[in-house]
Amino acid sequence: MAEDVRWLDPDELQGWMALAAMLFKLPGALDFQLQRDSGLNHFEYTVLAALSESPDRSRKMSDLAGEANGTLSRLSHVVKRLESRGFVHRRPCEDDGRITVATLTDEGYAYLVEAAPGHVEMVREYVIDALTPEQLEQLKAISHQILVKVDPGRSC
């Protein structure tokens, strides 16, 4: 069976190891900054940001889980925490009471607006400003291509 494996050549291995290291270290750096400056973790920030960009700052929990790249179970725990802080409100969907809708409160929006500049500064420092415009275009294309393989139903 091992003879059937398409082993990585040295260039492929270097590319993979660089990506794996980035996938491990970048979220930690973003998480650290958000925790330090706003008391939010990166997933919480992503949930608040996704709600802020939704019509009426509301979204079905199942849709929000996909947008935030998390499971519905993880999202439920996080939204419960955010709700206890007054940042999010949950309610049954008007069209279907089996579906729960999360809404970003005015307090949650204000908190997000306060947290956003530091987060954007870190994203700019670690990613955007580290790349040339051409590399940024390549990053978008590469990321899209990988996401299509990993999550075929996702739209980018």
C-alpha positions in Angstrom: 0.0 0.0 0.0 2.8 2.4 0.8 4.0 2.0 -2.8 0.7 3.5 -4.0 1.3 6.7 -2.1 2.2 9.7 -4.1 4.9 11.1 -1.8 5.6 14.8 -1.8 8.8 15.8 -3.6 11.1 18.3 -1.8 9.4 21.4 -3.3 5.9 20.1 -2.5 7.0 19.2 1.0 8.4 22.7 1.5 5.2 24.3 0.2 3.0 22.1 2.4 5.2 22.7 5.5 5.1 26.5 5.0 1.3 26.4 4.6 0.9 24.1 7.7 3.0 26.4 9.8 1.1 29.5 8.7 -2.3 27.7 9.4 -1.0 27.0 12.9 0.7 30.3 13.8 -1.5 32.9 12.1 -4.8 32.1 14.0 -2.8 32.1 17.3 -1.4 35.5 16.6 -4.8 36.9 15.6 -6.4 35.3 18.7 -3.8 36.7 21.0 -4.3 40.3 19.7 -8.1 40.0 20.0 -8.0 38.5 23.5 -5.6 41.1 24.7 -7.3 44.1 23.2 -11.0 43.2 23.3 -11.5 40.0 25.3 -12.8 38.2 22.2 -11.4 35.2 20.6 -11.1 35.0 16.8 -14.1 32.8 16.4 -16.3 35.2 18.5 -15.0 38.1 16.4 -15.8 36.3 13.2 -19.4 35.6 14.4 -19.9 39.2 15.4 -18.4 40.4 12.1 -20.6 38.0 10.0 -23.7 39.3 11.8 -22.7 42.9 11.3 -22.6 42.3 7.5 -25.9 40.5 7.4 -29.3 42.2 6.6 -30.8 43.5 9.8 -27.6 42.2 11.5 -29.4 38.8 11.8 -28.7 35.4 10.5 -30.0 31.8 10.8 -27.7 29.9 13.2 -27.1 27.2 10.5 -26.0 29.8 8.0 -23.9 31.7 10.5 -22.1 28.5 11.4 -21.0 28.1 7.8 -20.0 31.7 7.5 -17.9 31.5 10.6 -16.4 28.2 9.6 -17.6 26.4 12.7 -20.0 23.6 13.6 -23.5 24.4 14.8 -22.7 23.0 18.2 -19.6 25.2 18.6 -21.5 28.2 17.3 -24.3 27.6 19.8 -21.9 27.7 22.7 -20.2 30.8 21.5 -23.5 32.6 20.8 -24.7 31.7 24.3 -21.5 33.4 25.7 -22.0 36.4 23.4 -25.7 36.6 24.4 -24.7 36.6 28.1 -22.5 39.6 27.4 -25.4 41.4 25.7 -23.8 41.3 22.2 -26.2 38.9 20.5 -29.9 38.0 20.9 -31.4 34.7 19.8 -35.0 34.1 18.7 -37.1 31.6 16.8 -37.4 32.3 13.0 -40.7 33.9 12.1 -41.2 31.5 9.1 -40.1 28.3 10.9 -40.0 28.1 14.7 -37.6 25.2 14.5 -34.9 27.5 13.2 -33.0 29.9 15.5 -31.9 33.3 14.4 -29.1 35.3 16.0 -29.1 39.1 15.9 -26.3 41.4 16.7 -27.4 43.9 19.3 -26.4 47.6 19.3 -24.1 46.9 22.2 -22.5 44.0 20.3 -22.1 46.2 17.2 -20.5 49.0 19.2 -18.1 46.4 20.8 -17.2 45.0 17.4 -16.6 48.5 16.0 -14.2 49.1 18.9 -12.4 45.8 18.4 -12.1 46.0 14.6 -9.3 48.5 14.1 -6.8 46.4 16.1 -7.8 43.3 14.3 -7.6 44.9 10.9 -4.2 46.3 11.7 -2.9 42.8 12.6 -4.4 41.3 9.4 -2.8 44.1 7.4 0.6 43.6 9.1 0.7 39.8 8.9 -0.9 39.2 5.6 -1.9 42.1 3.3 1.2 44.3 3.7 3.5 41.2 3.6 2.4 40.6 0.0 2.7 42.4 -3.3 -0.5 43.1 -5.1 0.3 40.2 -7.4 0.9 37.9 -4.5 -2.4 39.0 -2.9 -4.2 38.0 -6.2 -2.4 34.7 -6.1 -3.3 34.2 -2.5 -7.0 34.8 -3.3 -6.9 32.3 -6.2 -5.0 29.7 -4.2 -7.2 30.0 -1.2 -10.4 29.7 -3.3 -9.0 26.6 -5.1 -8.2 24.9 -1.8 -11.6 25.9 -0.3 -13.4 24.4 -3.2 -11.7 21.1 -2.6 -12.2 21.2 1.2 -15.7 22.6 1.2 -17.3 22.1 -2.3 -20.6 23.8 -1.3 -19.0 26.9 0.0 -19.1 30.1 -2.1 -16.1 32.4 -1.8 
